[in-house]
Amino acid sequence: MPTETKPKRKANPALLKPVQPDAILAAVVGSTPASRGELTKKLWDYIKKHKLQDEKNKRNINADAALKAVFGGKSQVTMFEMTKLVSAHIK
């Protein structure tokens, strides 16, 4: 019985391309260009470091002053909403 190997999934090149965060997002993740994946990781590192993940509902992010600017003035967003709002701050 031959073992079939699944073809490896190719990473989306658009997600690997370095993007430039604007001044508002740079206050949280730094101003150096990074891929979308790296920016998301830096954002999560910031959220965890400052304990901004909601205790009761882990899908919600509570914004501090820096994140409130990124989130368009919202004090709480969901994880999924966060990625959409962050997209507005990259070039």
Contacts in CASP RR format, 6 or more apart in sequence:
PFRMAT RR
TARGET T0000
AUTHOR 0000-0000-0000
METHOD contacts of the structure
MODEL  1
MPTETKPKRKANPALLKPVQPDAILAAVVGSTPASRGELTKKLWDYIKKH
KLQDEKNKRNINADAALKAVFGGKSQVTMFEMTKLVSAHIK
14 36 0 8 1.000
15 35 0 8 1.000
15 36 0 8 1.000
15 37 0 8 1.000
16 35 0 8 1.000
17 35 0 8 1.000
18 33 0 8 1.000
18 34 0 8 1.000
18 35 0 8 1.000
19 33 0 8 1.000
19 34 0 8 1.000
19 35 0 8 1.000
19 36 0 8 1.000
19 39 0 8 1.000
19 90 0 8 1.000
19 91 0 8 1.000
20 33 0 8 1.000
20 90 0 8 1.000
20 91 0 8 1.000
21 29 0 8 1.000
21 30 0 8 1.000
21 31 0 8 1.000
21 33 0 8 1.000
21 34 0 8 1.000
21 39 0 8 1.000
21 89 0 8 1.000
21 90 0 8 1.000
22 89 0 8 1.000
22 90 0 8 1.000
22 91 0 8 1.000
23 31 0 8 1.000
24 69 0 8 1.000
24 70 0 8 1.000
24 89 0 8 1.000
25 39 0 8 1.000
25 70 0 8 1.000
25 86 0 8 1.000
25 89 0 8 1.000
25 90 0 8 1.000
27 66 0 8 1.000
27 69 0 8 1.000
28 42 0 8 1.000
28 43 0 8 1.000
28 46 0 8 1.000
28 66 0 8 1.000
28 67 0 8 1.000
28 70 0 8 1.000
29 39 0 8 1.000
29 42 0 8 1.000
29 43 0 8 1.000
29 46 0 8 1.000
30 42 0 8 1.000
34 42 0 8 1.000
36 90 0 8 1.000
39 86 0 8 1.000
39 90 0 8 1.000
40 83 0 8 1.000
40 86 0 8 1.000
43 82 0 8 1.000
43 86 0 8 1.000
46 52 0 8 1.000
46 67 0 8 1.000
47 53 0 8 1.000
47 61 0 8 1.000
47 67 0 8 1.000
50 64 0 8 1.000
52 61 0 8 1.000
52 62 0 8 1.000
52 63 0 8 1.000
52 64 0 8 1.000
52 67 0 8 1.000
53 60 0 8 1.000
53 61 0 8 1.000
53 62 0 8 1.000
54 60 0 8 1.000
54 61 0 8 1.000
54 62 0 8 1.000
54 76 0 8 1.000
59 78 0 8 1.000
59 79 0 8 1.000
59 80 0 8 1.000
60 76 0 8 1.000
60 77 0 8 1.000
60 78 0 8 1.000
60 79 0 8 1.000
61 67 0 8 1.000
61 76 0 8 1.000
61 77 0 8 1.000
61 78 0 8 1.000
61 79 0 8 1.000
61 82 0 8 1.000
62 75 0 8 1.000
62 76 0 8 1.000
63 70 0 8 1.000
63 71 0 8 1.000
63 73 0 8 1.000
63 74 0 8 1.000
63 75 0 8 1.000
63 76 0 8 1.000
63 77 0 8 1.000
68 74 0 8 1.000
68 75 0 8 1.000
70 85 0 8 1.000
70 86 0 8 1.000
70 89 0 8 1.000
71 77 0 8 1.000
71 82 0 8 1.000
71 85 0 8 1.000
72 85 0 8 1.000
74 85 0 8 1.000
77 85 0 8 1.000
END
